[in-house]
Amino acid sequence: MKLSCPKCGQPLWTRRYGAEMSSLKANIIDLIRQGGDEGMPVETVWRMLFRGRHASRETMKAHVWQINEMLAAEGRRIIVDRTGPPSYRVVRLNPRRRSA
């Protein structure tokens, strides 16, 4: 869902993990998070968010790369898990160790 300013119609930015991004990029993260610990199949993300836009998978990869740049400062990253069908997952970078 694209949110826009009710007064001027400009697209509004959305926050995910503390990073501001467009609604499309926020939708990518939301869809991936719906997959839980196993992630969301890459094909499903493409089909649900990009197929109707007549966009290639390379376009989707570019968006994920841009999201990763935004999330780097927040200690998160989208990875592709290839242990089964390729799936996107959001992971925490350098997780803090708990004291024993």
Biopython code that builds the backbone (N, CA, C, O; Angstrom):
import numpy as np
from Bio.PDB.StructureBuilder import StructureBuilder

atoms = [
    (1, "MET", "N", (0.846, -1.174, 0.000)),
    (1, "MET", "CA", (0.000, 0.000, 0.000)),
    (1, "MET", "C", (0.888, 1.232, 0.000)),
    (1, "MET", "O", (1.795, 1.348, 0.824)),
    (2, "LYS", "N", (0.635, 2.140, -0.908)),
    (2, "LYS", "CA", (1.422, 3.347, -1.025)),
    (2, "LYS", "C", (0.749, 4.460, -0.231)),
    (2, "LYS", "O", (-0.417, 4.786, -0.455)),
    (3, "LEU", "N", (1.504, 5.036, 0.703)),
    (3, "LEU", "CA", (0.983, 6.133, 1.504)),
    (3, "LEU", "C", (1.475, 7.449, 0.922)),
    (3, "LEU", "O", (2.629, 7.573, 0.512)),
    (4, "SER", "N", (0.580, 8.426, 0.893)),
    (4, "SER", "CA", (0.977, 9.733, 0.391)),
    (4, "SER", "C", (0.394, 10.826, 1.280)),
    (4, "SER", "O", (-0.582, 10.617, 2.002)),
    (5, "CYS", "N", (1.021, 11.995, 1.205)),
    (5, "CYS", "CA", (0.596, 13.138, 2.002)),
    (5, "CYS", "C", (-0.806, 13.557, 1.569)),
    (5, "CYS", "O", (-1.053, 13.726, 0.375)),
    (6, "PRO", "N", (-1.727, 13.727, 2.514)),
    (6, "PRO", "CA", (-3.090, 14.117, 2.149)),
    (6, "PRO", "C", (-3.162, 15.533, 1.580)),
    (6, "PRO", "O", (-4.118, 15.864, 0.879)),
    (7, "LYS", "N", (-2.171, 16.371, 1.870)),
    (7, "LYS", "CA", (-2.201, 17.752, 1.379)),
    (7, "LYS", "C", (-1.559, 17.904, 0.012)),
    (7, "LYS", "O", (-2.134, 18.529, -0.879)),
    (8, "CYS", "N", (-0.352, 17.329, -0.164)),
    (8, "CYS", "CA", (0.377, 17.568, -1.413)),
    (8, "CYS", "C", (0.468, 16.344, -2.317)),
    (8, "CYS", "O", (0.819, 16.474, -3.489)),
    (9, "GLY", "N", (0.157, 15.149, -1.793)),
    (9, "GLY", "CA", (0.182, 13.940, -2.609)),
    (9, "GLY", "C", (1.559, 13.301, -2.751)),
    (9, "GLY", "O", (1.692, 12.272, -3.414)),
    (10, "GLN", "N", (2.592, 13.895, -2.136)),
    (10, "GLN", "CA", (3.936, 13.315, -2.211)),
    (10, "GLN", "C", (3.963, 11.976, -1.480)),
    (10, "GLN", "O", (3.306, 11.818, -0.451)),
    (11, "PRO", "N", (4.725, 11.007, -2.008)),
    (11, "PRO", "CA", (4.830, 9.728, -1.294)),
    (11, "PRO", "C", (5.472, 9.929, 0.072)),
    (11, "PRO", "O", (6.418, 10.703, 0.216)),
    (12, "LEU", "N", (4.947, 9.221, 1.076)),
    (12, "LEU", "CA", (5.506, 9.280, 2.424)),
    (12, "LEU", "C", (6.485, 8.131, 2.617)),
    (12, "LEU", "O", (6.274, 7.023, 2.123)),
    (13, "TRP", "N", (7.534, 8.410, 3.328)),
    (13, "TRP", "CA", (8.529, 7.392, 3.625)),
    (13, "TRP", "C", (8.083, 6.594, 4.841)),
    (13, "TRP", "O", (7.363, 7.094, 5.706)),
    (14, "THR", "N", (8.519, 5.364, 4.887)),
    (14, "THR", "CA", (8.142, 4.441, 5.937)),
    (14, "THR", "C", (9.404, 3.983, 6.658)),
    (14, "THR", "O", (10.479, 3.948, 6.060)),
    (15, "ARG", "N", (9.285, 3.631, 7.934)),
    (15, "ARG", "CA", (10.433, 3.136, 8.706)),
    (15, "ARG", "C", (10.312, 1.631, 8.925)),
    (15, "ARG", "O", (9.259, 1.108, 9.292)),
    (16, "ARG", "N", (11.425, 0.967, 8.686)),
    (16, "ARG", "CA", (11.559, -0.446, 9.026)),
    (16, "ARG", "C", (12.927, -0.609, 9.668)),
    (16, "ARG", "O", (13.938, -0.191, 9.103)),
    (17, "TYR", "N", (12.960, -1.210, 10.833)),
    (17, "TYR", "CA", (14.202, -1.401, 11.586)),
    (17, "TYR", "C", (14.958, -0.087, 11.761)),
    (17, "TYR", "O", (16.188, -0.087, 11.809)),
    (18, "GLY", "N", (14.247, 1.020, 11.857)),
    (18, "GLY", "CA", (14.872, 2.313, 12.088)),
    (18, "GLY", "C", (15.338, 3.039, 10.846)),
    (18, "GLY", "O", (15.823, 4.165, 10.951)),
    (19, "ALA", "N", (15.210, 2.439, 9.672)),
    (19, "ALA", "CA", (15.654, 3.061, 8.424)),
    (19, "ALA", "C", (14.439, 3.552, 7.636)),
    (19, "ALA", "O", (13.437, 2.846, 7.524)),
    (20, "GLU", "N", (14.535, 4.758, 7.095)),
    (20, "GLU", "CA", (13.453, 5.296, 6.265)),
    (20, "GLU", "C", (13.590, 4.776, 4.838)),
    (20, "GLU", "O", (14.685, 4.739, 4.277)),
    (21, "MET", "N", (12.456, 4.376, 4.261)),
    (21, "MET", "CA", (12.468, 3.823, 2.907)),
    (21, "MET", "C", (11.109, 4.002, 2.259)),
    (21, "MET", "O", (10.126, 4.335, 2.921)),
    (22, "SER", "N", (11.070, 3.775, 0.957)),
    (22, "SER", "CA", (9.815, 3.887, 0.214)),
    (22, "SER", "C", (8.861, 2.771, 0.623)),
    (22, "SER", "O", (9.267, 1.788, 1.243)),
    (23, "SER", "N", (7.610, 2.931, 0.275)),
    (23, "SER", "CA", (6.614, 1.920, 0.637)),
    (23, "SER", "C", (6.904, 0.585, -0.052)),
    (23, "SER", "O", (6.645, -0.466, 0.534)),
    (24, "LEU", "N", (7.435, 0.596, -1.281)),
    (24, "LEU", "CA", (7.769, -0.656, -1.957)),
    (24, "LEU", "C", (8.843, -1.412, -1.178)),
    (24, "LEU", "O", (8.725, -2.619, -0.965)),
    (25, "LYS", "N", (9.877, -0.710, -0.760)),
    (25, "LYS", "CA", (10.946, -1.364, -0.004)),
    (25, "LYS", "C", (10.420, -1.861, 1.352)),
    (25, "LYS", "O", (10.788, -2.947, 1.799)),
    (26, "ALA", "N", (9.571, -1.078, 1.995)),
    (26, "ALA", "CA", (8.970, -1.518, 3.257)),
    (26, "ALA", "C", (8.112, -2.764, 3.030)),
    (26, "ALA", "O", (8.103, -3.668, 3.866)),
    (27, "ASN", "N", (7.396, -2.821, 1.913)),
    (27, "ASN", "CA", (6.582, -3.994, 1.591)),
    (27, "ASN", "C", (7.454, -5.227, 1.377)),
    (27, "ASN", "O", (7.064, -6.334, 1.749)),
    (28, "ILE", "N", (8.635, -5.043, 0.779)),
    (28, "ILE", "CA", (9.557, -6.166, 0.598)),
    (28, "ILE", "C", (9.941, -6.729, 1.956)),
    (28, "ILE", "O", (9.885, -7.941, 2.165)),
    (29, "ILE", "N", (10.332, -5.854, 2.886)),
    (29, "ILE", "CA", (10.713, -6.311, 4.220)),
    (29, "ILE", "C", (9.535, -6.971, 4.926)),
    (29, "ILE", "O", (9.697, -8.023, 5.545)),
    (30, "ASP", "N", (8.366, -6.373, 4.842)),
    (30, "ASP", "CA", (7.188, -6.946, 5.504)),
    (30, "ASP", "C", (6.891, -8.351, 4.983)),
    (30, "ASP", "O", (6.581, -9.255, 5.759)),
    (31, "LEU", "N", (6.988, -8.526, 3.680)),
    (31, "LEU", "CA", (6.711, -9.827, 3.083)),
    (31, "LEU", "C", (7.748, -10.856, 3.529)),
    (31, "LEU", "O", (7.402, -11.992, 3.850)),
    (32, "ILE", "N", (9.016, -10.457, 3.547)),
    (32, "ILE", "CA", (10.067, -11.370, 3.988)),
    (32, "ILE", "C", (9.857, -11.764, 5.444)),
    (32, "ILE", "O", (10.011, -12.933, 5.800)),
    (33, "ARG", "N", (9.507, -10.803, 6.284)),
    (33, "ARG", "CA", (9.287, -11.085, 7.712)),
    (33, "ARG", "C", (8.113, -12.038, 7.923)),
    (33, "ARG", "O", (8.099, -12.788, 8.899)),
    (34, "GLN", "N", (7.146, -12.022, 7.036)),
    (34, "GLN", "CA", (6.004, -12.937, 7.162)),
    (34, "GLN", "C", (6.446, -14.391, 7.069)),
    (34, "GLN", "O", (5.765, -15.287, 7.570)),
    (35, "GLY", "N", (7.593, -14.625, 6.424)),
    (35, "GLY", "CA", (8.103, -15.986, 6.284)),
    (35, "GLY", "C", (8.698, -16.549, 7.557)),
    (35, "GLY", "O", (9.017, -17.736, 7.617)),
    (36, "GLY", "N", (8.855, -15.710, 8.585)),
    (36, "GLY", "CA", (9.399, -16.177, 9.858)),
    (36, "GLY", "C", (10.864, -16.572, 9.748)),
    (36, "GLY", "O", (11.614, -16.003, 8.955)),
    (37, "ASP", "N", (11.267, -17.559, 10.559)),
    (37, "ASP", "CA", (12.666, -17.986, 10.602)),
    (37, "ASP", "C", (13.125, -18.631, 9.292)),
    (37, "ASP", "O", (14.308, -18.576, 8.959)),
    (38, "GLU", "N", (12.210, -19.233, 8.559)),
    (38, "GLU", "CA", (12.578, -19.876, 7.294)),
    (38, "GLU", "C", (12.712, -18.868, 6.161)),
    (38, "GLU", "O", (13.274, -19.183, 5.112)),
    (39, "GLY", "N", (12.203, -17.671, 6.364)),
    (39, "GLY", "CA", (12.261, -16.653, 5.317)),
    (39, "GLY", "C", (11.132, -16.819, 4.315)),
    (39, "GLY", "O", (10.238, -17.648, 4.487)),
    (40, "MET", "N", (11.194, -16.015, 3.268)),
    (40, "MET", "CA", (10.176, -16.044, 2.220)),
    (40, "MET", "C", (10.869, -16.410, 0.903)),
    (40, "MET", "O", (11.876, -15.796, 0.549)),
    (41, "PRO", "N", (10.347, -17.392, 0.181)),
    (41, "PRO", "CA", (10.970, -17.761, -1.090)),
    (41, "PRO", "C", (11.130, -16.547, -2.013)),
    (41, "PRO", "O", (10.224, -15.723, -2.145)),
    (42, "VAL", "N", (12.289, -16.460, -2.638)),
    (42, "VAL", "CA", (12.587, -15.350, -3.546)),
    (42, "VAL", "C", (11.517, -15.259, -4.627)),
    (42, "VAL", "O", (11.070, -14.167, -4.975)),
    (43, "GLU", "N", (11.116, -16.393, -5.147)),
    (43, "GLU", "CA", (10.105, -16.419, -6.213)),
    (43, "GLU", "C", (8.784, -15.819, -5.732)),
    (43, "GLU", "O", (8.112, -15.117, -6.488)),
    (44, "THR", "N", (8.408, -16.090, -4.485)),
    (44, "THR", "CA", (7.165, -15.555, -3.933)),
    (44, "THR", "C", (7.233, -14.041, -3.811)),
    (44, "THR", "O", (6.275, -13.344, -4.147)),
    (45, "VAL", "N", (8.359, -13.531, -3.335)),
    (45, "VAL", "CA", (8.519, -12.077, -3.219)),
    (45, "VAL", "C", (8.385, -11.437, -4.594)),
    (45, "VAL", "O", (7.660, -10.455, -4.759)),
    (46, "TRP", "N", (9.075, -11.986, -5.570)),
    (46, "TRP", "CA", (9.012, -11.418, -6.920)),
    (46, "TRP", "C", (7.581, -11.468, -7.462)),
    (46, "TRP", "O", (7.072, -10.476, -7.984)),
    (47, "ARG", "N", (6.940, -12.631, -7.334)),
    (47, "ARG", "CA", (5.596, -12.798, -7.890)),
    (47, "ARG", "C", (4.598, -11.840, -7.236)),
    (47, "ARG", "O", (3.754, -11.259, -7.919)),
    (48, "MET", "N", (4.694, -11.676, -5.910)),
    (48, "MET", "CA", (3.707, -10.856, -5.204)),
    (48, "MET", "C", (3.926, -9.355, -5.385)),
    (48, "MET", "O", (2.959, -8.593, -5.406)),
    (49, "LEU", "N", (5.175, -8.920, -5.516)),
    (49, "LEU", "CA", (5.433, -7.481, -5.544)),
    (49, "LEU", "C", (5.900, -6.931, -6.883)),
    (49, "LEU", "O", (5.775, -5.729, -7.120)),
    (50, "PHE", "N", (6.433, -7.769, -7.764)),
    (50, "PHE", "CA", (7.038, -7.236, -8.987)),
    (50, "PHE", "C", (6.435, -7.736, -10.285)),
    (50, "PHE", "O", (6.536, -7.061, -11.309)),
    (51, "ARG", "N", (5.817, -8.891, -10.263)),
    (51, "ARG", "CA", (5.320, -9.469, -11.513)),
    (51, "ARG", "C", (4.331, -8.539, -12.215)),
    (51, "ARG", "O", (4.422, -8.351, -13.428)),
    (52, "GLY", "N", (3.396, -7.959, -11.481)),
    (52, "GLY", "CA", (2.410, -7.064, -12.066)),
    (52, "GLY", "C", (2.995, -5.751, -12.555)),
    (52, "GLY", "O", (2.353, -5.019, -13.308)),
    (53, "ARG", "N", (4.208, -5.458, -12.127)),
    (53, "ARG", "CA", (4.879, -4.227, -12.554)),
    (53, "ARG", "C", (5.685, -4.449, -13.829)),
    (53, "ARG", "O", (6.281, -3.510, -14.355)),
    (54, "HIS", "N", (5.707, -5.674, -14.325)),
    (54, "HIS", "CA", (6.517, -6.034, -15.492)),
    (54, "HIS", "C", (7.983, -5.733, -15.222)),
    (54, "HIS", "O", (8.697, -5.237, -16.094)),
    (55, "ALA", "N", (8.426, -6.038, -14.000)),
    (55, "ALA", "CA", (9.809, -5.821, -13.599)),
    (55, "ALA", "C", (10.540, -7.161, -13.574)),
    (55, "ALA", "O", (9.939, -8.207, -13.329)),
    (56, "SER", "N", (11.821, -7.110, -13.827)),
    (56, "SER", "CA", (12.620, -8.331, -13.835)),
    (56, "SER", "C", (13.067, -8.689, -12.427)),
    (56, "SER", "O", (12.925, -7.903, -11.491)),
    (57, "ARG", "N", (13.602, -9.876, -12.301)),
    (57, "ARG", "CA", (14.162, -10.287, -11.014)),
    (57, "ARG", "C", (15.398, -9.453, -10.682)),
    (57, "ARG", "O", (15.728, -9.262, -9.511)),
    (58, "GLU", "N", (16.073, -8.961, -11.708)),
    (58, "GLU", "CA", (17.225, -8.083, -11.479)),
    (58, "GLU", "C", (16.784, -6.785, -10.802)),
    (58, "GLU", "O", (17.515, -6.239, -9.975)),
    (59, "THR", "N", (15.610, -6.295, -11.141)),
    (59, "THR", "CA", (15.072, -5.095, -10.494)),
    (59, "THR", "C", (14.834, -5.369, -9.014)),
    (59, "THR", "O", (15.149, -4.539, -8.162)),
    (60, "MET", "N", (14.277, -6.534, -8.717)),
    (60, "MET", "CA", (14.043, -6.896, -7.324)),
    (60, "MET", "C", (15.367, -6.994, -6.576)),
    (60, "MET", "O", (15.478, -6.512, -5.449)),
    (61, "LYS", "N", (16.366, -7.610, -7.189)),
    (61, "LYS", "CA", (17.680, -7.729, -6.549)),
    (61, "LYS", "C", (18.259, -6.344, -6.262)),
    (61, "LYS", "O", (18.885, -6.137, -5.223)),
    (62, "ALA", "N", (18.052, -5.402, -7.174)),
    (62, "ALA", "CA", (18.550, -4.035, -6.969)),
    (62, "ALA", "C", (17.871, -3.397, -5.759)),
    (62, "ALA", "O", (18.525, -2.713, -4.971)),
    (63, "HIS", "N", (16.574, -3.614, -5.609)),
    (63, "HIS", "CA", (15.861, -3.076, -4.444)),
    (63, "HIS", "C", (16.389, -3.694, -3.151)),
    (63, "HIS", "O", (16.577, -2.986, -2.161)),
    (64, "VAL", "N", (16.628, -4.997, -3.150)),
    (64, "VAL", "CA", (17.147, -5.670, -1.957)),
    (64, "VAL", "C", (18.536, -5.121, -1.635)),
    (64, "VAL", "O", (18.847, -4.895, -0.465)),
    (65, "TRP", "N", (19.368, -4.904, -2.639)),
    (65, "TRP", "CA", (20.697, -4.340, -2.419)),
    (65, "TRP", "C", (20.582, -2.950, -1.795)),
    (65, "TRP", "O", (21.326, -2.622, -0.871)),
    (66, "GLN", "N", (19.653, -2.134, -2.296)),
    (66, "GLN", "CA", (19.448, -0.787, -1.749)),
    (66, "GLN", "C", (18.932, -0.859, -0.306)),
    (66, "GLN", "O", (19.350, -0.074, 0.546)),
    (67, "ILE", "N", (18.031, -1.795, -0.042)),
    (67, "ILE", "CA", (17.534, -1.975, 1.329)),
    (67, "ILE", "C", (18.696, -2.347, 2.245)),
    (67, "ILE", "O", (18.799, -1.830, 3.357)),
    (68, "ASN", "N", (19.567, -3.235, 1.786)),
    (68, "ASN", "CA", (20.700, -3.642, 2.613)),
    (68, "ASN", "C", (21.605, -2.464, 2.941)),
    (68, "ASN", "O", (22.146, -2.390, 4.045)),
    (69, "GLU", "N", (21.774, -1.555, 2.012)),
    (69, "GLU", "CA", (22.559, -0.348, 2.304)),
    (69, "GLU", "C", (21.888, 0.467, 3.410)),
    (69, "GLU", "O", (22.564, 0.997, 4.291)),
    (70, "MET", "N", (20.563, 0.565, 3.362)),
    (70, "MET", "CA", (19.820, 1.329, 4.361)),
    (70, "MET", "C", (19.872, 0.654, 5.733)),
    (70, "MET", "O", (19.957, 1.331, 6.758)),
    (71, "LEU", "N", (19.820, -0.675, 5.749)),
    (71, "LEU", "CA", (19.761, -1.420, 7.011)),
    (71, "LEU", "C", (21.128, -1.629, 7.656)),
    (71, "LEU", "O", (21.204, -1.979, 8.834)),
    (72, "ALA", "N", (22.199, -1.423, 6.910)),
    (72, "ALA", "CA", (23.542, -1.688, 7.434)),
    (72, "ALA", "C", (23.800, -0.917, 8.726)),
    (72, "ALA", "O", (24.343, -1.469, 9.682)),
    (73, "ALA", "N", (23.416, 0.345, 8.754)),
    (73, "ALA", "CA", (23.629, 1.169, 9.950)),
    (73, "ALA", "C", (22.782, 0.689, 11.118)),
    (73, "ALA", "O", (23.091, 0.982, 12.273)),
    (74, "GLU", "N", (21.721, -0.043, 10.827)),
    (74, "GLU", "CA", (20.826, -0.536, 11.872)),
    (74, "GLU", "C", (21.193, -1.959, 12.316)),
    (74, "GLU", "O", (20.524, -2.538, 13.172)),
    (75, "GLY", "N", (22.254, -2.516, 11.729)),
    (75, "GLY", "CA", (22.710, -3.846, 12.130)),
    (75, "GLY", "C", (21.885, -4.987, 11.583)),
    (75, "GLY", "O", (21.802, -6.045, 12.206)),
    (76, "ARG", "N", (21.275, -4.791, 10.430)),
    (76, "ARG", "CA", (20.460, -5.848, 9.813)),
    (76, "ARG", "C", (20.811, -5.969, 8.333)),
    (76, "ARG", "O", (21.417, -5.075, 7.742)),
    (77, "ARG", "N", (20.414, -7.092, 7.759)),
    (77, "ARG", "CA", (20.688, -7.344, 6.345)),
    (77, "ARG", "C", (19.707, -8.397, 5.837)),
    (77, "ARG", "O", (19.290, -9.284, 6.581)),
    (78, "ILE", "N", (19.350, -8.289, 4.581)),
    (78, "ILE", "CA", (18.564, -9.330, 3.916)),
    (78, "ILE", "C", (19.565, -10.267, 3.253)),
    (78, "ILE", "O", (20.428, -9.834, 2.490)),
    (79, "ILE", "N", (19.436, -11.564, 3.557)),
    (79, "ILE", "CA", (20.309, -12.556, 2.940)),
    (79, "ILE", "C", (19.456, -13.523, 2.123)),
    (79, "ILE", "O", (18.237, -13.586, 2.285)),
    (80, "VAL", "N", (20.114, -14.270, 1.247)),
    (80, "VAL", "CA", (19.450, -15.341, 0.517)),
    (80, "VAL", "C", (19.932, -16.657, 1.114)),
    (80, "VAL", "O", (21.123, -16.967, 1.082)),
    (81, "ASP", "N", (19.003, -17.416, 1.653)),
    (81, "ASP", "CA", (19.300, -18.738, 2.213)),
    (81, "ASP", "C", (19.088, -19.746, 1.100)),
    (81, "ASP", "O", (17.981, -19.888, 0.580)),
    (82, "ARG", "N", (20.152, -20.444, 0.738)),
    (82, "ARG", "CA", (20.080, -21.391, -0.378)),
    (82, "ARG", "C", (20.110, -22.852, 0.086)),
    (82, "ARG", "O", (20.472, -23.735, -0.691)),
    (83, "THR", "N", (19.734, -23.116, 1.345)),
    (83, "THR", "CA", (19.729, -24.497, 1.826)),
    (83, "THR", "C", (18.589, -25.307, 1.220)),
    (83, "THR", "O", (18.639, -26.537, 1.224)),
    (84, "GLY", "N", (17.592, -24.657, 0.714)),
    (84, "GLY", "CA", (16.476, -25.292, 0.004)),
    (84, "GLY", "C", (16.179, -24.391, -1.171)),
    (84, "GLY", "O", (17.101, -23.864, -1.795)),
    (85, "PRO", "N", (14.907, -24.203, -1.485)),
    (85, "PRO", "CA", (14.587, -23.196, -2.496)),
    (85, "PRO", "C", (15.084, -21.836, -1.985)),
    (85, "PRO", "O", (14.882, -21.527, -0.811)),
    (86, "PRO", "N", (15.725, -21.018, -2.825)),
    (86, "PRO", "CA", (16.260, -19.736, -2.357)),
    (86, "PRO", "C", (15.186, -18.904, -1.653)),
    (86, "PRO", "O", (14.102, -18.673, -2.187)),
    (87, "SER", "N", (15.521, -18.462, -0.440)),
    (87, "SER", "CA", (14.597, -17.674, 0.369)),
    (87, "SER", "C", (15.319, -16.466, 0.931)),
    (87, "SER", "O", (16.485, -16.546, 1.320)),
    (88, "TYR", "N", (14.609, -15.341, 0.969)),
    (88, "TYR", "CA", (15.128, -14.145, 1.618)),
    (88, "TYR", "C", (14.834, -14.233, 3.109)),
    (88, "TYR", "O", (13.762, -14.685, 3.512)),
    (89, "ARG", "N", (15.799, -13.795, 3.934)),
    (89, "ARG", "CA", (15.601, -13.678, 5.372)),
    (89, "ARG", "C", (16.253, -12.382, 5.838)),
    (89, "ARG", "O", (17.267, -11.954, 5.286)),
    (90, "VAL", "N", (15.667, -11.765, 6.852)),
    (90, "VAL", "CA", (16.287, -10.604, 7.490)),
    (90, "VAL", "C", (17.061, -11.129, 8.681)),
    (90, "VAL", "O", (16.505, -11.809, 9.543)),
    (91, "VAL", "N", (18.363, -10.808, 8.729)),
    (91, "VAL", "CA", (19.205, -11.273, 9.831)),
    (91, "VAL", "C", (19.845, -10.074, 10.523)),
    (91, "VAL", "O", (19.977, -8.991, 9.954)),
    (92, "ARG", "N", (20.228, -10.307, 11.751)),
    (92, "ARG", "CA", (20.937, -9.294, 12.534)),
    (92, "ARG", "C", (22.433, -9.506, 12.316)),
    (92, "ARG", "O", (22.918, -10.636, 12.366)),
    (93, "LEU", "N", (23.153, -8.425, 12.077)),
    (93, "LEU", "CA", (24.601, -8.507, 11.914)),
    (93, "LEU", "C", (25.272, -8.380, 13.269)),
    (93, "LEU", "O", (24.836, -7.587, 14.103)),
    (94, "ASN", "N", (26.318, -9.143, 13.498)),
    (94, "ASN", "CA", (27.080, -9.086, 14.745)),
    (94, "ASN", "C", (26.176, -9.024, 15.964)),
    (94, "ASN", "O", (26.191, -8.033, 16.693)),
    (95, "PRO", "N", (25.385, -10.072, 16.197)),
    (95, "PRO", "CA", (24.491, -10.038, 17.359)),
    (95, "PRO", "C", (25.295, -9.886, 18.645)),
    (95, "PRO", "O", (26.393, -10.425, 18.784)),
    (96, "ARG", "N", (24.729, -9.153, 19.560)),
    (96, "ARG", "CA", (25.387, -8.948, 20.853)),
    (96, "ARG", "C", (25.401, -10.243, 21.641)),
    (96, "ARG", "O", (24.415, -10.979, 21.682)),
    (97, "ARG", "N", (26.529, -10.503, 22.259)),
    (97, "ARG", "CA", (26.627, -11.705, 23.090)),
    (97, "ARG", "C", (26.053, -11.425, 24.461)),
    (97, "ARG", "O", (26.233, -10.342, 25.018)),
    (98, "ARG", "N", (25.371, -12.402, 24.990)),
    (98, "ARG", "CA", (24.812, -12.281, 26.338)),
    (98, "ARG", "C", (25.870, -12.694, 27.344)),
    (98, "ARG", "O", (26.652, -13.615, 27.108)),
    (99, "SER", "N", (25.879, -12.012, 28.440)),
    (99, "SER", "CA", (26.817, -12.360, 29.518)),
    (99, "SER", "C", (26.385, -13.660, 30.175)),
    (99, "SER", "O", (25.196, -13.902, 30.386)),
    (100, "ALA", "N", (27.357, -14.484, 30.493)),
    (100, "ALA", "CA", (27.047, -15.773, 31.120)),
    (100, "ALA", "C", (26.887, -15.637, 32.612)),
    (100, "ALA", "O", (26.624, -16.625, 33.297)),
]
sb = StructureBuilder()
sb.init_structure("model")
sb.init_model(0)
sb.init_chain("A")
sb.init_seg("    ")
for serial, (resi, resn, name, xyz) in enumerate(atoms, 1):
    if name == "N":
        sb.init_residue(resn, " ", resi, " ")
    sb.init_atom(name, np.array(xyz, "f"), 0.0, 1.0, " ", f" {name:<3s}", serial, name[0])
structure = sb.get_structure()
